[in-house]
Amino acid sequence: CYHCKLNMKEGEPAVYAERAGYDKLWHPGCFICCICNELLVDMIYFWKNGNLYCGRHYCDSERPRCAGCDELIFSNEYTLAEGQNWHLKHFCCFDCDCVLAGITYITVNDKPVCKSCYMKNHAVV
């Protein structure tokens, strides 16, 4: 078995993945995503750099995922803020929803807030 390295027994069911090559077999329970361990026997699988992936984690290896909407970011323009990737329109002020990409903001209770809303709603007077 390519995953657990144990010998396959004669007559035992085995999974063969064409994209991985003719020399690799798995026990059905070992045919899993290398990130989340989801069983891939009845699923679409992806093979990359010697590893099996479920669809979600393969896509995550190819494109960043927006922290706001959880969708893949296909645009070349996106922002990295608070250690996460965002579509430009999804990194917004928590109070007024104005786009914060490229402008100064303040974090209040782990939520981004524009300077205007901070002064109006959160600053000590």
C-alpha positions in Angstrom: 0.0 0.0 0.0 1.4 3.4 -1.0 0.0 5.0 2.1 0.6 2.6 5.0 3.5 0.6 3.3 1.9 -2.7 4.4 1.8 -5.6 1.9 -1.4 -6.1 0.0 -2.8 -9.6 0.6 -4.0 -11.8 -2.2 -7.7 -11.3 -2.9 -7.8 -8.2 -0.7 -9.6 -5.2 -2.4 -7.2 -2.5 -3.6 -7.6 1.0 -5.0 -5.7 1.9 -8.1 -5.4 5.6 -9.1 -4.5 6.0 -12.8 -3.1 9.6 -12.3 -0.6 8.2 -9.7 0.9 5.7 -12.0 0.6 1.9 -12.5 3.0 1.1 -9.7 0.8 2.4 -6.8 -2.0 0.7 -4.9 -3.9 1.6 -1.7 -6.0 -0.2 0.8 -9.5 1.3 0.4 -9.2 2.9 3.9 -5.8 4.3 3.0 -7.0 6.1 -0.1 -7.4 9.5 1.7 -6.7 13.2 1.4 -3.2 14.0 2.7 -4.6 17.1 4.4 -7.9 16.2 6.0 -7.8 12.4 5.8 -11.2 12.3 4.0 -11.8 8.9 2.3 -11.5 9.4 -1.5 -12.6 5.9 -2.6 -16.0 7.2 -4.0 -14.9 10.8 -4.5 -13.1 12.8 -7.1 -9.4 12.8 -6.2 -6.4 14.8 -7.2 -2.8 13.7 -7.4 0.0 16.3 -7.0 3.6 15.9 -6.0 3.1 12.3 -4.7 0.1 13.1 -2.6 -3.6 12.5 -2.8 -6.0 15.5 -2.3 -9.7 16.0 -2.0 -11.1 18.7 -4.3 -11.1 21.4 -1.6 -7.5 20.9 -0.5 -6.2 20.5 -4.0 -7.8 23.9 -5.0 -6.3 25.4 -1.8 -2.9 24.3 -3.0 -3.4 26.1 -6.3 -5.2 29.4 -5.4 -5.7 31.4 -2.2 -9.1 31.2 -0.4 -11.0 34.4 0.8 -11.4 34.6 4.5 -14.6 36.6 4.0 -16.6 34.3 1.7 -14.6 31.0 1.7 -14.4 31.0 -2.1 -11.2 30.7 -4.1 -9.7 33.9 -5.3 -9.1 33.8 -9.1 -8.4 37.6 -9.4 -4.7 38.7 -9.5 -5.8 41.5 -7.2 -6.5 40.6 -3.6 -5.4 41.7 -0.2 -3.5 40.0 2.6 -4.6 41.3 6.0 -4.8 39.9 9.5 -2.8 37.0 8.2 -5.5 35.9 5.7 -6.3 36.4 2.0 -9.4 38.4 1.0 -11.2 39.5 -2.1 -10.7 43.3 -2.2 -14.4 43.9 -1.7 -14.6 41.5 1.3 -12.1 43.1 3.6 -14.5 45.7 5.0 -15.1 47.8 8.0 -17.1 45.8 10.5 -19.3 48.8 11.3 -20.0 50.5 8.0 -18.9 47.9 5.4 -16.5 50.3 3.5 -13.7 48.5 1.8 -10.5 48.6 3.8 -8.0 47.3 1.2 -5.1 49.8 1.0 -6.3 52.1 3.8 -5.5 52.4 7.4 -7.8 50.6 9.8 -7.9 49.8 13.5 -8.7 46.4 15.0 -11.4 46.4 17.7 -12.2 43.1 19.4 -10.4 41.3 16.5 -12.7 43.1 13.9 -11.3 45.6 11.4 -12.8 49.1 11.7 -12.1 52.1 9.5 -10.7 55.2 11.1 -13.9 57.1 10.8 -16.0 54.5 12.5 -13.4 54.0 15.2 -13.5 57.7 16.0 -17.3 57.8 16.0 -18.1 54.5 17.7 -15.1 53.2 19.7 -12.6 55.9 20.6 -12.6 57.2 24.2 -13.8 60.9 24.2 
